[in-house]
Amino acid sequence: MTQYPALHMIIDGQKISGGGRRSFDVVNPATGEVIGALPLADPADLDRALEVAAKGFRIWRKSTPQERANVLQGAARLMLERADDLARIATQEQGKPFAEAKIELMMNVGLFNFYAGECFRIYGRELVRPDGQRSTVRHEPVGPVAAFAPWNFPLGNPGRKLGAPIAAGCSVILKSAEETPASALGVLQCLLDAGLPKEVAQAVFGVPDEVSTHLLGSPIIRKLSFTGSTVVGKHLARLATENMQRTTMELGGHGPVLVFGDADVDQVLDTAVGGKYRNCGQVCVSPTRFIVQEDVFERFRDGFIERAKAVKVGDGLEQGTQMGPMANPRRPEAIDRLIGNARDKGAKLGTGGERIGNRGFFYQPSVLSEIPLDADIMNEEPFGPIALINPFRDEESMIAEANRLPYGLAAYAWTADAKRQRRLATEIEAGMIGINTHMIGGADAPFGGVKWSGHGSEDGPEGVLACMVTKAVHEA
């Protein structure tokens, strides 16, 4: 088994630890045991990271597309070589099954290779002007980026936060989640080992509000990229206004899934149950609110419950595990509260609703049905292994329920009616929609939401352009 590594920060290529700094205990969620001590940045560390990032931007903005592509492709190759070790580390500190961590790592490989190609596709344009005049539009790197990544995808989120700025010619200070630091450090180390100048990317950890206030309070930072909750995202957006920093915000969701009477119910269940309990439901685009047409509701609900009971829960490093523990002790407590509130209001618990054992943070795959819309769980993102299934009469009421909440990250719909598919694509308010599929991501596709789920995109050409500014140059 891969040994959990010693933890540190990376500033100017140096591994920083000790020195009387505060520390954070990293816990294996499958056992509840402490597996590492993470040093936390003090103000001097953050000032040094900012100084180095400013220097790194001056260096990297002058790099050629080939130099940037070489680093990204080299890092992708190193991630492939180190895939098993990185995936095991991710499972140790986050809990997800090893197979899921490996898939997450492979998504990073694909994204880095795609971004390597994007280095050559950052096109401007020349405008039509009279003879003797020339006007061009060009895209230039925005500047040093402060990037904050959460714990639910400990490899994939840092990959997104690092890959786009590096492809665009920016420097970046990454603050990944303190619960899952070694995964983020492993991704950054692949970039450094592939030849990224040490000044271009830094990794710091610390008390979140201290770090965000310090970094965003500096005029050196020209862009904020954040993935996390809507509450924290709104707070960071307010901080970013002081220095007019650009923002990309990938925030919370409450994924509606519309299941119409003409859908193949068994096909939907075979897909949706795995999607719901992936990463123990700790996924921003997780299918959560199942909005089911009345004539197939009972069949769908009963089939979902049956399949949920069959999900194998266990340590993510054990063979055959389909769902690991929740990532930290806060999550089971939150799910307990939400399920209790829903049942008090009359919701029916079909299965689950309890923790598993007294070691680690395991929770049963759970299903609630016939839930009143005023229950907390119908309005707050549950971020856990709980499916919510309610009956609805017709298309109009189903779309209204899908759009009822202020969130708009991912939505899903299952129907055989081609005209309805086109209507849903237009009328559902979400940044990403899967119709007859739950596969809504790809290295070449933009990833982001609307309304309270944020703004801007990661991945795809849009992810690189989000790290650039547009300049018009007029010559006479």
Solvent accessible surface area in square Angstrom, and as a share of the most:
residue,aa,sasa,rsa
1,M,182,0.81
2,T,23,0.13
3,Q,158,0.70
4,Y,25,0.09
5,P,52,0.33
6,A,91,0.71
7,L,12,0.06
8,H,28,0.12
9,M,0,0.00
10,I,2,0.01
11,I,0,0.00
12,D,33,0.17
13,G,37,0.35
14,Q,96,0.43
15,K,130,0.55
16,I,21,0.11
17,S,64,0.41
18,G,43,0.41
19,G,76,0.73
20,G,85,0.81
21,R,66,0.24
22,R,115,0.42
23,S,70,0.45
24,F,70,0.29
25,D,79,0.41
26,V,0,0.00
27,V,45,0.26
28,N,22,0.11
29,P,0,0.00
30,A,7,0.06
31,T,24,0.14
32,G,35,0.34
33,E,97,0.43
34,V,87,0.50
35,I,50,0.26
36,G,15,0.14
37,A,62,0.48
38,L,0,0.00
39,P,9,0.06
40,L,15,0.07
41,A,4,0.03
42,D,48,0.25
43,P,85,0.54
44,A,71,0.55
45,D,10,0.05
46,L,6,0.03
47,D,75,0.39
48,R,78,0.29
49,A,0,0.00
50,L,8,0.04
51,E,121,0.54
52,V,12,0.07
53,A,0,0.00
54,A,22,0.17
55,K,97,0.41
56,G,0,0.00
57,F,26,0.11
58,R,143,0.52
59,I,71,0.36
60,W,9,0.03
61,R,111,0.40
62,K,163,0.69
63,S,16,0.10
64,T,66,0.39
65,P,53,0.34
66,Q,91,0.40
67,E,85,0.38
68,R,20,0.07
69,A,1,0.01
70,N,74,0.38
71,V,8,0.05
72,L,0,0.00
73,Q,70,0.31
74,G,7,0.07
75,A,0,0.00
76,A,1,0.01
77,R,145,0.53
78,L,33,0.16
79,M,0,0.00
80,L,86,0.43
81,E,134,0.60
82,R,78,0.28
83,A,7,0.05
84,D,62,0.32
85,D,72,0.37
86,L,10,0.05
87,A,0,0.00
88,R,73,0.27
89,I,17,0.08
90,A,0,0.00
91,T,4,0.02
92,Q,17,0.08
93,E,2,0.01
94,Q,0,0.00
95,G,1,0.01
96,K,5,0.02
97,P,6,0.04
98,F,54,0.22
99,A,65,0.51
100,E,35,0.16
101,A,0,0.00
102,K,63,0.27
103,I,109,0.55
104,E,4,0.02
105,L,0,0.00
106,M,84,0.38
107,M,107,0.48
108,N,2,0.01
109,V,10,0.06
110,G,32,0.31
111,L,9,0.04
112,F,0,0.00
113,N,69,0.35
114,F,42,0.17
115,Y,1,0.00
116,A,1,0.00
117,G,20,0.19
118,E,10,0.05
119,C,3,0.02
120,F,99,0.41
121,R,102,0.37
122,I,39,0.20
123,Y,153,0.58
124,G,44,0.42
125,R,152,0.55
126,E,109,0.49
127,L,48,0.24
128,V,142,0.82
129,R,100,0.37
130,P,83,0.52
131,D,150,0.78
132,G,69,0.66
133,Q,93,0.41
134,R,112,0.41
135,S,3,0.02
136,T,22,0.13
137,V,13,0.08
138,R,121,0.44
139,H,54,0.24
140,E,25,0.11
141,P,22,0.14
142,V,18,0.10
143,G,0,0.00
144,P,7,0.05
145,V,0,0.00
146,A,0,0.00
147,A,0,0.00
148,F,8,0.04
149,A,6,0.05
150,P,25,0.16
151,W,31,0.11
152,N,7,0.04
153,F,34,0.14
154,P,0,0.00
155,L,0,0.00
156,G,13,0.12
157,N,6,0.03
158,P,0,0.00
159,G,0,0.00
160,R,36,0.13
161,K,4,0.02
162,L,0,0.00
163,G,0,0.00
164,A,8,0.06
165,P,3,0.02
166,I,0,0.00
167,A,0,0.00
168,A,2,0.02
169,G,1,0.01
170,C,0,0.00
171,S,0,0.00
172,V,0,0.00
173,I,0,0.00
174,L,1,0.00
175,K,16,0.07
176,S,1,0.01
177,A,8,0.06
178,E,13,0.06
179,E,31,0.14
180,T,1,0.00
181,P,0,0.00
182,A,4,0.03
183,S,0,0.00
184,A,0,0.00
185,L,11,0.05
186,G,14,0.14
187,V,0,0.00
188,L,0,0.00
189,Q,50,0.22
190,C,0,0.00
191,L,0,0.00
192,L,29,0.14
193,D,73,0.38
194,A,27,0.21
195,G,50,0.48
196,L,6,0.03
197,P,38,0.24
198,K,94,0.40
199,E,20,0.09
200,V,0,0.00
201,A,0,0.00
202,Q,0,0.00
203,A,0,0.00
204,V,0,0.00
205,F,1,0.00
206,G,1,0.01
207,V,55,0.32
208,P,79,0.49
209,D,79,0.41
210,E,83,0.37
211,V,1,0.01
212,S,6,0.04
213,T,67,0.39
214,H,54,0.24
215,L,0,0.00
216,L,2,0.01
217,G,52,0.50
218,S,14,0.09
219,P,98,0.62
220,I,57,0.29
221,I,0,0.00
222,R,80,0.29
223,K,4,0.02
224,L,0,0.00
225,S,9,0.06
226,F,16,0.07
227,T,9,0.05
228,G,21,0.20
229,S,53,0.34
230,T,13,0.07
231,V,119,0.68
232,V,67,0.39
233,G,1,0.01
234,K,74,0.31
235,H,67,0.30
236,L,6,0.03
237,A,30,0.23
238,R,153,0.56
239,L,46,0.23
240,A,1,0.01
241,T,86,0.50
242,E,145,0.65
243,N,38,0.20
244,M,150,0.67
245,Q,10,0.05
246,R,126,0.46
247,T,33,0.19
248,T,5,0.03
249,M,3,0.01
250,E,3,0.01
251,L,11,0.05
252,G,4,0.04
253,G,1,0.01
254,H,6,0.02
255,G,3,0.02
256,P,11,0.07
257,V,0,0.00
258,L,0,0.00
259,V,0,0.00
260,F,0,0.00
261,G,26,0.25
262,D,65,0.34
263,A,14,0.11
264,D,82,0.43
265,V,3,0.01
266,D,67,0.35
267,Q,94,0.42
268,V,0,0.00
269,L,2,0.01
270,D,98,0.51
271,T,49,0.28
272,A,0,0.00
273,V,10,0.05
274,G,49,0.47
275,G,17,0.16
276,K,1,0.01
277,Y,6,0.02
278,R,89,0.32
279,N,2,0.01
280,C,1,0.01
281,G,1,0.01
282,Q,1,0.00
283,V,4,0.02
284,C,19,0.11
285,V,12,0.07
286,S,5,0.04
287,P,6,0.04
288,T,7,0.04
289,R,5,0.02
290,F,1,0.01
291,I,3,0.01
292,V,0,0.00
293,Q,31,0.14
294,E,87,0.39
295,D,112,0.58
296,V,17,0.10
297,F,12,0.05
298,E,111,0.50
299,R,135,0.49
300,F,0,0.00
301,R,44,0.16
302,D,75,0.39
303,G,9,0.09
304,F,0,0.00
305,I,25,0.13
306,E,121,0.54
307,R,68,0.25
308,A,1,0.01
309,K,138,0.59
310,A,77,0.59
311,V,26,0.15
312,K,104,0.44
313,V,38,0.22
314,G,13,0.12
315,D,36,0.18
316,G,4,0.04
317,L,50,0.25
318,E,103,0.46
319,Q,173,0.77
320,G,46,0.44
321,T,15,0.09
322,Q,105,0.47
323,M,0,0.00
324,G,1,0.01
325,P,2,0.01
326,M,0,0.00
327,A,7,0.06
328,N,6,0.03
329,P,67,0.42
330,R,125,0.46
331,R,39,0.14
332,P,2,0.01
333,E,98,0.44
334,A,21,0.16
335,I,0,0.00
336,D,53,0.27
337,R,123,0.45
338,L,3,0.02
339,I,7,0.03
340,G,32,0.31
341,N,38,0.20
342,A,0,0.00
343,R,130,0.48
344,D,126,0.65
345,K,84,0.36
346,G,50,0.48
347,A,10,0.08
348,K,115,0.49
349,L,48,0.24
350,G,30,0.29
351,T,20,0.12
352,G,18,0.17
353,G,16,0.15
354,E,109,0.49
355,R,116,0.42
356,I,64,0.33
357,G,69,0.66
358,N,155,0.79
359,R,138,0.50
360,G,21,0.21
361,F,33,0.14
362,F,26,0.11
363,Y,0,0.00
364,Q,55,0.24
365,P,13,0.08
366,S,0,0.00
367,V,0,0.00
368,L,0,0.00
369,S,3,0.02
370,E,54,0.24
371,I,6,0.03
372,P,43,0.27
373,L,73,0.36
374,D,97,0.50
375,A,0,0.00
376,D,44,0.23
377,I,0,0.00
378,M,5,0.02
379,N,51,0.26
380,E,65,0.29
381,E,47,0.21
382,P,2,0.01
383,F,37,0.15
384,G,0,0.00
385,P,0,0.00
386,I,0,0.00
387,A,0,0.00
388,L,2,0.01
389,I,0,0.00
390,N,12,0.06
391,P,50,0.32
392,F,33,0.14
393,R,180,0.66
394,D,60,0.31
395,E,30,0.13
396,E,140,0.63
397,S,39,0.25
398,M,0,0.00
399,I,16,0.08
400,A,63,0.49
401,E,5,0.02
402,A,5,0.04
403,N,31,0.16
404,R,86,0.31
405,L,9,0.04
406,P,48,0.30
407,Y,38,0.14
408,G,4,0.04
409,L,2,0.01
410,A,4,0.03
411,A,1,0.00
412,Y,3,0.01
413,A,0,0.00
414,W,7,0.03
415,T,2,0.01
416,A,75,0.58
417,D,51,0.27
418,A,55,0.42
419,K,135,0.57
420,R,37,0.14
421,Q,46,0.20
422,R,149,0.54
423,R,96,0.35
424,L,0,0.00
425,A,56,0.44
426,T,115,0.67
427,E,79,0.36
428,I,9,0.05
429,E,80,0.36
430,A,21,0.16
431,G,39,0.37
432,M,14,0.06
433,I,49,0.25
434,G,2,0.02
435,I,48,0.24
436,N,58,0.30
437,T,46,0.27
438,H,26,0.12
439,M,161,0.72
440,I,28,0.14
441,G,44,0.43
442,G,31,0.30
443,A,31,0.24
444,D,96,0.50
445,A,34,0.26
446,P,61,0.38
447,F,15,0.06
448,G,9,0.08
449,G,8,0.08
450,V,59,0.34
451,K,84,0.36
452,W,120,0.42
453,S,0,0.00
454,G,9,0.08
455,H,92,0.41
456,G,41,0.39
457,S,27,0.17
458,E,13,0.06
459,D,6,0.03
460,G,0,0.00
461,P,52,0.33
462,E,73,0.33
463,G,2,0.02
464,V,1,0.01
465,L,78,0.39
466,A,28,0.21
467,C,6,0.03
468,M,12,0.05
469,V,38,0.22
470,T,89,0.52
471,K,89,0.38
472,A,59,0.46
473,V,44,0.25
474,H,120,0.54
475,E,80,0.36
476,A,128,0.99
